[in-house]
Amino acid sequence: MKLHSLVILLLIASLSGKLYAENPWTYSLGISGVDYNWVDEASGNLIQEQMVGLDIRGSSIRNLTGFYYGSYISIARPMVSWNYEEMSDTVTMDYSRYDMYLSFGIPFGYRWQMPGISSAFYLGIGPSFQGLFDFDSHLWGSGGLFWEFGFETLKIKGVSFSVGGRVIMSLGSFVTDGSSIAEAVDATGSAFFIGMSWTGNRGY
């Protein structure tokens, strides 16, 4: 490794440690339910994938109330697929042909600490990427914006009960089979999660 690369890495590590010490991260871990929707180009039908998975979120804020930034990752298993046929006005259900759903994003928002009680509410927006894929190299991916909201309460020994959700709007989508890539119809999605949250090195 070149000397200047090592110096840059050391500076980044030092800055990250300083930011963490001044603005400790709050983490949340929970179970999520996800809906992912798009219009199939071939048939014109609305497709809805329903999934269950794991949601991990982190955010950093200097004070109890104020602006925050963070990141999240959601990993889910597609369970069922709904096919809404507009021409015949029928709905069919089948097992999903996808094996996994992955979504991650970087939120920026505002957190309100409620006075007198150990509860807080947050609201944010940021860029995100999400994808559905199977183990045969088929991938549906999209990038766009998401809105998030959440509520933390019932703090016990530094751990809080938390619930929240996201609404995702893609601004560009693609499909690939591993050998070629093509533009796809933009998708929308929503997620709801429930779990617990805690702070890295100081309690709220």
DARAFEN-V334674 format. One record per backbone hydrogen bond with DSSP energy under -1.0 kcal/mol. CO is the residue of the C=O (numbers start at 1). NH is the residue of the N-H. If there is no record, write none. Layout:
CO/NH  CO/NH
This chain:
2/6  3/7  4/8  5/9  6/10  7/11  8/12  9/13  10/14  11/15  12/16  13/17  14/18  15/19  16/20  17/21  18/22  19/23  25/200  26/59  27/198  28/57  29/196  30/55  31/194  32/53  33/192  34/51  35/190  36/49  37/188  38/47  40/44  45/40  46/84  47/38  48/82  49/36  50/79  50/80  51/34  52/77  53/32  54/75  55/30  56/73  57/28  58/71  59/26  60/69  66/111  68/109  69/60  71/58  72/105  73/56  74/103  75/54  76/101  77/52  79/96  80/50  81/94  82/48  83/92  84/46  85/89  85/90  90/85  92/83  94/81  100/133  101/76  102/131  103/74  104/129  105/72  107/70  108/125  109/68  110/123  111/66  112/121  114/117  117/119  119/114  120/152  121/112  122/150  123/110  124/148  125/108  126/146  127/106  128/144  129/104  130/142  131/102  132/140  133/99  133/100  138/134  139/176  140/132  141/174  142/130  143/171  143/172  144/128  145/169  146/126  147/167  148/124  149/165  150/122  151/163  152/120  153/161  156/159  159/156  160/197  161/153  162/195  163/151  164/193  165/149  166/191  167/147  168/189  169/145  172/143  173/184  174/141  175/182  176/139  180/177  182/175  187/170  188/37  189/168  190/35  191/166  192/33  193/164  194/31  195/162  196/29  197/160  198/27
